[in-house]
Amino acid sequence: MKTLMHLKRSGDSYFHGHPFHTMFSFIAGFVFVVLVVLMFALSAK
């Protein structure tokens, strides 16, 4: 059974093609969480 996104094996560097990928993912996730928390906080008033 093949997945929709064809993942390569661990020997290949699919998810680590760019050195800043991990930092970008961390910052983007953090910004997303902050925006969701602000949305809930403003809608609760």
PQR file of N, CA, C, O and H, with PARSE charges and radii, in Angstrom:
ATOM      1  N   MET A   1       0.837  -1.189   0.000 -0.4000 1.5000
ATOM      2  CA  MET A   1       0.000   0.000   0.000 -0.0000 2.0000
ATOM      3  C   MET A   1       0.877   1.247   0.000  0.5500 1.7000
ATOM      4  O   MET A   1       1.718   1.420   0.882 -0.5500 1.4000
ATOM      5  N   LYS A   2       0.685   2.096  -0.970 -0.4000 1.5000
ATOM      6  CA  LYS A   2       1.481   3.313  -1.046 -0.0000 2.0000
ATOM      7  C   LYS A   2       0.751   4.464  -0.378  0.5500 1.7000
ATOM      8  O   LYS A   2      -0.476   4.550  -0.421 -0.5500 1.4000
ATOM      9  H   LYS A   2       0.002   1.955  -1.687  0.4000 1.0000
ATOM     10  N   THR A   3       1.520   5.343   0.235 -0.4000 1.5000
ATOM     11  CA  THR A   3       0.924   6.516   0.859 -0.0000 2.0000
ATOM     12  C   THR A   3       0.712   7.602  -0.197  0.5500 1.7000
ATOM     13  O   THR A   3       1.275   7.537  -1.289 -0.5500 1.4000
ATOM     14  H   THR A   3       2.517   5.273   0.270  0.4000 1.0000
ATOM     15  N   LEU A   4      -0.102   8.590   0.141 -0.4000 1.5000
ATOM     16  CA  LEU A   4      -0.317   9.695  -0.796 -0.0000 2.0000
ATOM     17  C   LEU A   4       0.959  10.476  -1.017  0.5500 1.7000
ATOM     18  O   LEU A   4       1.262  10.891  -2.136 -0.5500 1.4000
ATOM     19  H   LEU A   4      -0.560   8.642   1.028  0.4000 1.0000
ATOM     20  N   MET A   5       1.707  10.675   0.056 -0.4000 1.5000
ATOM     21  CA  MET A   5       2.988  11.364  -0.043 -0.0000 2.0000
ATOM     22  C   MET A   5       4.067  10.292  -0.013  0.5500 1.7000
ATOM     23  O   MET A   5       4.230   9.614   1.001 -0.5500 1.4000
ATOM     24  H   MET A   5       1.461  10.338   0.965  0.4000 1.0000
ATOM     25  N   HIS A   6       4.788  10.129  -1.077 -0.4000 1.5000
ATOM     26  CA  HIS A   6       5.756   9.051  -1.173 -0.0000 2.0000
ATOM     27  C   HIS A   6       6.988   9.399  -0.346  0.5500 1.7000
ATOM     28  O   HIS A   6       7.874  10.130  -0.790 -0.5500 1.4000
ATOM     29  H   HIS A   6       4.656  10.679  -1.901  0.4000 1.0000
ATOM     30  N   LEU A   7       7.020   8.858   0.861 -0.4000 1.5000
ATOM     31  CA  LEU A   7       8.144   9.131   1.758 -0.0000 2.0000
ATOM     32  C   LEU A   7       9.343   8.293   1.356  0.5500 1.7000
ATOM     33  O   LEU A   7       9.209   7.135   0.962 -0.5500 1.4000
ATOM     34  H   LEU A   7       6.301   8.265   1.222  0.4000 1.0000
ATOM     35  N   LYS A   8      10.502   8.891   1.461 -0.4000 1.5000
ATOM     36  CA  LYS A   8      11.716   8.147   1.159 -0.0000 2.0000
ATOM     37  C   LYS A   8      12.206   7.470   2.435  0.5500 1.7000
ATOM     38  O   LYS A   8      11.750   7.773   3.537 -0.5500 1.4000
ATOM     39  H   LYS A   8      10.611   9.833   1.781  0.4000 1.0000
ATOM     40  N   ARG A   9      13.130   6.563   2.257 -0.4000 1.5000
ATOM     41  CA  ARG A   9      13.640   5.835   3.416 -0.0000 2.0000
ATOM     42  C   ARG A   9      14.547   6.733   4.249  0.5500 1.7000
ATOM     43  O   ARG A   9      14.955   7.807   3.808 -0.5500 1.4000
ATOM     44  H   ARG A   9      13.501   6.317   1.361  0.4000 1.0000
ATOM     45  N   SER A  10      14.855   6.272   5.463 -0.4000 1.5000
ATOM     46  CA  SER A  10      15.623   7.101   6.394 -0.0000 2.0000
ATOM     47  C   SER A  10      17.032   7.392   5.881  0.5500 1.7000
ATOM     48  O   SER A  10      17.661   8.353   6.324 -0.5500 1.4000
ATOM     49  H   SER A  10      14.523   5.399   5.821  0.4000 1.0000
ATOM     50  N   GLY A  11      17.526   6.587   4.968 -0.4000 1.5000
ATOM     51  CA  GLY A  11      18.856   6.835   4.429 -0.0000 2.0000
ATOM     52  C   GLY A  11      18.907   8.070   3.549  0.5500 1.7000
ATOM     53  O   GLY A  11      19.955   8.702   3.418 -0.5500 1.4000
ATOM     54  H   GLY A  11      17.015   5.807   4.608  0.4000 1.0000
ATOM     55  N   ASP A  12      17.782   8.413   2.948 -0.4000 1.5000
ATOM     56  CA  ASP A  12      17.728   9.598   2.108 -0.0000 2.0000
ATOM     57  C   ASP A  12      17.435  10.822   2.970  0.5500 1.7000
ATOM     58  O   ASP A  12      16.814  10.716   4.028 -0.5500 1.4000
ATOM     59  H   ASP A  12      16.931   7.899   3.055  0.4000 1.0000
ATOM     60  N   SER A  13      17.883  11.965   2.510 -0.4000 1.5000
ATOM     61  CA  SER A  13      17.666  13.185   3.286 -0.0000 2.0000
ATOM     62  C   SER A  13      16.489  13.954   2.691  0.5500 1.7000
ATOM     63  O   SER A  13      16.668  15.006   2.078 -0.5500 1.4000
ATOM     64  H   SER A  13      18.388  12.051   1.651  0.4000 1.0000
ATOM     65  N   TYR A  14      15.278  13.412   2.881 -0.4000 1.5000
ATOM     66  CA  TYR A  14      14.099  14.055   2.290 -0.0000 2.0000
ATOM     67  C   TYR A  14      13.648  15.252   3.117  0.5500 1.7000
ATOM     68  O   TYR A  14      13.358  16.314   2.565 -0.5500 1.4000
ATOM     69  H   TYR A  14      15.133  12.557   3.379  0.4000 1.0000
ATOM     70  N   PHE A  15      13.585  15.088   4.436 -0.4000 1.5000
ATOM     71  CA  PHE A  15      13.074  16.157   5.284 -0.0000 2.0000
ATOM     72  C   PHE A  15      14.161  17.105   5.756  0.5500 1.7000
ATOM     73  O   PHE A  15      13.865  18.074   6.455 -0.5500 1.4000
ATOM     74  H   PHE A  15      13.820  14.225   4.884  0.4000 1.0000
ATOM     75  N   HIS A  16      15.416  16.852   5.392 -0.4000 1.5000
ATOM     76  CA  HIS A  16      16.501  17.708   5.859 -0.0000 2.0000
ATOM     77  C   HIS A  16      17.265  18.277   4.675  0.5500 1.7000
ATOM     78  O   HIS A  16      18.495  18.318   4.674 -0.5500 1.4000
ATOM     79  H   HIS A  16      15.656  16.065   4.824  0.4000 1.0000
ATOM     80  N   GLY A  17      16.530  18.709   3.680 -0.4000 1.5000
ATOM     81  CA  GLY A  17      17.186  19.270   2.511 -0.0000 2.0000
ATOM     82  C   GLY A  17      17.754  20.647   2.767  0.5500 1.7000
ATOM     83  O   GLY A  17      18.757  21.030   2.166 -0.5500 1.4000
ATOM     84  H   GLY A  17      15.530  18.676   3.681  0.4000 1.0000
ATOM     85  N   HIS A  18      17.120  21.395   3.657 -0.4000 1.5000
ATOM     86  CA  HIS A  18      17.572  22.743   3.955 -0.0000 2.0000
ATOM     87  C   HIS A  18      17.901  22.835   5.431  0.5500 1.7000
ATOM     88  O   HIS A  18      17.138  22.342   6.262 -0.5500 1.4000
ATOM     89  H   HIS A  18      16.305  21.083   4.146  0.4000 1.0000
ATOM     90  N   PRO A  19      19.021  23.458   5.777 -0.5600 1.5000
ATOM     91  CA  PRO A  19      19.421  23.502   7.197  0.2800 2.0000
ATOM     92  C   PRO A  19      18.468  24.289   8.090  0.5500 1.7000
ATOM     93  O   PRO A  19      18.412  24.044   9.296 -0.5500 1.4000
ATOM     94  N   PHE A  20      17.715  25.233   7.515 -0.4000 1.5000
ATOM     95  CA  PHE A  20      16.811  26.041   8.332 -0.0000 2.0000
ATOM     96  C   PHE A  20      15.395  25.478   8.370  0.5500 1.7000
ATOM     97  O   PHE A  20      14.486  26.130   8.884 -0.5500 1.4000
ATOM     98  H   PHE A  20      17.761  25.431   6.536  0.4000 1.0000
ATOM     99  N   HIS A  21      15.196  24.275   7.833 -0.4000 1.5000
ATOM    100  CA  HIS A  21      13.851  23.710   7.782 -0.0000 2.0000
ATOM    101  C   HIS A  21      13.288  23.461   9.177  0.5500 1.7000
ATOM    102  O   HIS A  21      12.111  23.720   9.429 -0.5500 1.4000
ATOM    103  H   HIS A  21      15.934  23.745   7.416  0.4000 1.0000
ATOM    104  N   THR A  22      14.127  22.957  10.082 -0.4000 1.5000
ATOM    105  CA  THR A  22      13.666  22.682  11.441 -0.0000 2.0000
ATOM    106  C   THR A  22      13.308  23.963  12.163  0.5500 1.7000
ATOM    107  O   THR A  22      12.277  24.029  12.831 -0.5500 1.4000
ATOM    108  H   THR A  22      15.082  22.746   9.877  0.4000 1.0000
ATOM    109  N   MET A  23      14.144  24.983  12.041 -0.4000 1.5000
ATOM    110  CA  MET A  23      13.868  26.254  12.719 -0.0000 2.0000
ATOM    111  C   MET A  23      12.636  26.924  12.124  0.5500 1.7000
ATOM    112  O   MET A  23      11.834  27.498  12.860 -0.5500 1.4000
ATOM    113  H   MET A  23      14.982  24.930  11.498  0.4000 1.0000
ATOM    114  N   PHE A  24      12.471  26.863  10.814 -0.4000 1.5000
ATOM    115  CA  PHE A  24      11.287  27.463  10.198 -0.0000 2.0000
ATOM    116  C   PHE A  24      10.023  26.755  10.654  0.5500 1.7000
ATOM    117  O   PHE A  24       9.016  27.406  10.932 -0.5500 1.4000
ATOM    118  H   PHE A  24      13.123  26.396  10.216  0.4000 1.0000
ATOM    119  N   SER A  25      10.063  25.434  10.735 -0.4000 1.5000
ATOM    120  CA  SER A  25       8.892  24.681  11.181 -0.0000 2.0000
ATOM    121  C   SER A  25       8.552  25.020  12.620  0.5500 1.7000
ATOM    122  O   SER A  25       7.377  25.156  12.963 -0.5500 1.4000
ATOM    123  H   SER A  25      10.881  24.905  10.509  0.4000 1.0000
ATOM    124  N   PHE A  26       9.563  25.158  13.469 -0.4000 1.5000
ATOM    125  CA  PHE A  26       9.334  25.491  14.867 -0.0000 2.0000
ATOM    126  C   PHE A  26       8.710  26.881  15.008  0.5500 1.7000
ATOM    127  O   PHE A  26       7.750  27.061  15.758 -0.5500 1.4000
ATOM    128  H   PHE A  26      10.517  25.047  13.191  0.4000 1.0000
ATOM    129  N   ILE A  27       9.260  27.864  14.282 -0.4000 1.5000
ATOM    130  CA  ILE A  27       8.743  29.235  14.368 -0.0000 2.0000
ATOM    131  C   ILE A  27       7.334  29.312  13.781  0.5500 1.7000
ATOM    132  O   ILE A  27       6.466  29.970  14.354 -0.5500 1.4000
ATOM    133  H   ILE A  27      10.039  27.717  13.673  0.4000 1.0000
ATOM    134  N   ALA A  28       7.098  28.656  12.659 -0.4000 1.5000
ATOM    135  CA  ALA A  28       5.770  28.691  12.045 -0.0000 2.0000
ATOM    136  C   ALA A  28       4.736  28.032  12.949  0.5500 1.7000
ATOM    137  O   ALA A  28       3.617  28.532  13.066 -0.5500 1.4000
ATOM    138  H   ALA A  28       7.804  28.121  12.194  0.4000 1.0000
ATOM    139  N   GLY A  29       5.082  26.936  13.579 -0.4000 1.5000
ATOM    140  CA  GLY A  29       4.165  26.288  14.507 -0.0000 2.0000
ATOM    141  C   GLY A  29       3.874  27.145  15.714  0.5500 1.7000
ATOM    142  O   GLY A  29       2.733  27.214  16.170 -0.5500 1.4000
ATOM    143  H   GLY A  29       5.991  26.530  13.483  0.4000 1.0000
ATOM    144  N   PHE A  30       4.892  27.799  16.235 -0.4000 1.5000
ATOM    145  CA  PHE A  30       4.716  28.667  17.396 -0.0000 2.0000
ATOM    146  C   PHE A  30       3.826  29.855  17.058  0.5500 1.7000
ATOM    147  O   PHE A  30       2.950  30.213  17.845 -0.5500 1.4000
ATOM    148  H   PHE A  30       5.819  27.743  15.864  0.4000 1.0000
ATOM    149  N   VAL A  31       4.040  30.469  15.899 -0.4000 1.5000
ATOM    150  CA  VAL A  31       3.214  31.597  15.479 -0.0000 2.0000
ATOM    151  C   VAL A  31       1.767  31.149  15.285  0.5500 1.7000
ATOM    152  O   VAL A  31       0.842  31.879  15.640 -0.5500 1.4000
ATOM    153  H   VAL A  31       4.752  30.178  15.260  0.4000 1.0000
ATOM    154  N   PHE A  32       1.567  29.968  14.731 -0.4000 1.5000
ATOM    155  CA  PHE A  32       0.216  29.453  14.540 -0.0000 2.0000
ATOM    156  C   PHE A  32      -0.501  29.254  15.877  0.5500 1.7000
ATOM    157  O   PHE A  32      -1.675  29.598  16.014 -0.5500 1.4000
ATOM    158  H   PHE A  32       2.319  29.375  14.443  0.4000 1.0000
ATOM    159  N   VAL A  33       0.208  28.698  16.855 -0.4000 1.5000
ATOM    160  CA  VAL A  33      -0.387  28.486  18.179 -0.0000 2.0000
ATOM    161  C   VAL A  33      -0.731  29.818  18.822  0.5500 1.7000
ATOM    162  O   VAL A  33      -1.792  29.944  19.434 -0.5500 1.4000
ATOM    163  H   VAL A  33       1.161  28.418  16.743  0.4000 1.0000
ATOM    164  N   VAL A  34       0.133  30.810  18.699 -0.4000 1.5000
ATOM    165  CA  VAL A  34      -0.144  32.131  19.277 -0.0000 2.0000
ATOM    166  C   VAL A  34      -1.372  32.752  18.618  0.5500 1.7000
ATOM    167  O   VAL A  34      -2.206  33.341  19.306 -0.5500 1.4000
ATOM    168  H   VAL A  34       0.994  30.707  18.202  0.4000 1.0000
ATOM    169  N   LEU A  35      -1.494  32.631  17.318 -0.4000 1.5000
ATOM    170  CA  LEU A  35      -2.655  33.191  16.632 -0.0000 2.0000
ATOM    171  C   LEU A  35      -3.952  32.498  17.051  0.5500 1.7000
ATOM    172  O   LEU A  35      -4.978  33.157  17.217 -0.5500 1.4000
ATOM    173  H   LEU A  35      -0.817  32.151  16.760  0.4000 1.0000
ATOM    174  N   VAL A  36      -3.915  31.195  17.221 -0.4000 1.5000
ATOM    175  CA  VAL A  36      -5.118  30.466  17.644 -0.0000 2.0000
ATOM    176  C   VAL A  36      -5.496  30.865  19.069  0.5500 1.7000
ATOM    177  O   VAL A  36      -6.679  31.050  19.356 -0.5500 1.4000
ATOM    178  H   VAL A  36      -3.082  30.659  17.087  0.4000 1.0000
ATOM    179  N   VAL A  37      -4.526  31.000  19.957 -0.4000 1.5000
ATOM    180  CA  VAL A  37      -4.811  31.409  21.331 -0.0000 2.0000
ATOM    181  C   VAL A  37      -5.387  32.823  21.352  0.5500 1.7000
ATOM    182  O   VAL A  37      -6.334  33.090  22.093 -0.5500 1.4000
ATOM    183  H   VAL A  37      -3.566  30.849  19.723  0.4000 1.0000
ATOM    184  N   LEU A  38      -4.838  33.719  20.563 -0.4000 1.5000
ATOM    185  CA  LEU A  38      -5.379  35.084  20.500 -0.0000 2.0000
ATOM    186  C   LEU A  38      -6.793  35.087  19.960  0.5500 1.7000
ATOM    187  O   LEU A  38      -7.636  35.842  20.444 -0.5500 1.4000
ATOM    188  H   LEU A  38      -4.069  33.502  19.961  0.4000 1.0000
ATOM    189  N   MET A  39      -7.067  34.264  18.972 -0.4000 1.5000
ATOM    190  CA  MET A  39      -8.415  34.202  18.409 -0.0000 2.0000
ATOM    191  C   MET A  39      -9.412  33.737  19.468  0.5500 1.7000
ATOM    192  O   MET A  39     -10.493  34.311  19.598 -0.5500 1.4000
ATOM    193  H   MET A  39      -6.382  33.651  18.579  0.4000 1.0000
ATOM    194  N   PHE A  40      -9.052  32.702  20.222 -0.4000 1.5000
ATOM    195  CA  PHE A  40      -9.950  32.236  21.282 -0.0000 2.0000
ATOM    196  C   PHE A  40     -10.100  33.262  22.397  0.5500 1.7000
ATOM    197  O   PHE A  40     -11.189  33.428  22.947 -0.5500 1.4000
ATOM    198  H   PHE A  40      -8.174  32.236  20.116  0.4000 1.0000
ATOM    199  N   ALA A  41      -9.011  33.952  22.734 -0.4000 1.5000
ATOM    200  CA  ALA A  41      -9.069  34.935  23.809 -0.0000 2.0000
ATOM    201  C   ALA A  41      -9.941  36.123  23.422  0.5500 1.7000
ATOM    202  O   ALA A  41     -10.692  36.636  24.251 -0.5500 1.4000
ATOM    203  H   ALA A  41      -8.127  33.817  22.288  0.4000 1.0000
ATOM    204  N   LEU A  42      -9.847  36.562  22.170 -0.4000 1.5000
ATOM    205  CA  LEU A  42     -10.647  37.707  21.734 -0.0000 2.0000
ATOM    206  C   LEU A  42     -12.111  37.334  21.527  0.5500 1.7000
ATOM    207  O   LEU A  42     -12.990  38.177  21.704 -0.5500 1.4000
ATOM    208  H   LEU A  42      -9.237  36.145  21.497  0.4000 1.0000
ATOM    209  N   SER A  43     -12.386  36.093  21.159 -0.4000 1.5000
ATOM    210  CA  SER A  43     -13.771  35.686  20.944 -0.0000 2.0000
ATOM    211  C   SER A  43     -14.471  35.378  22.267  0.5500 1.7000
ATOM    212  O   SER A  43     -15.699  35.321  22.312 -0.5500 1.4000
ATOM    213  H   SER A  43     -11.671  35.408  21.016  0.4000 1.0000
ATOM    214  N   ALA A  44     -13.706  35.180  23.346 -0.4000 1.5000
ATOM    215  CA  ALA A  44     -14.316  34.863  24.631 -0.0000 2.0000
ATOM    216  C   ALA A  44     -14.886  36.105  25.321  0.5500 1.7000
ATOM    217  O   ALA A  44     -15.721  35.995  26.219 -0.5500 1.4000
ATOM    218  H   ALA A  44     -12.708  35.227  23.309  0.4000 1.0000
ATOM    219  N   LYS A  45     -14.435  37.268  24.903 -0.4000 1.5000
ATOM    220  CA  LYS A  45     -14.905  38.496  25.555 -0.0000 2.0000
ATOM    221  C   LYS A  45     -16.330  38.844  25.148  0.5500 1.7000
ATOM    222  O   LYS A  45     -16.876  39.847  25.606 -0.5500 1.4000
ATOM    223  H   LYS A  45     -13.757  37.358  24.174  0.4000 1.0000
TER
END
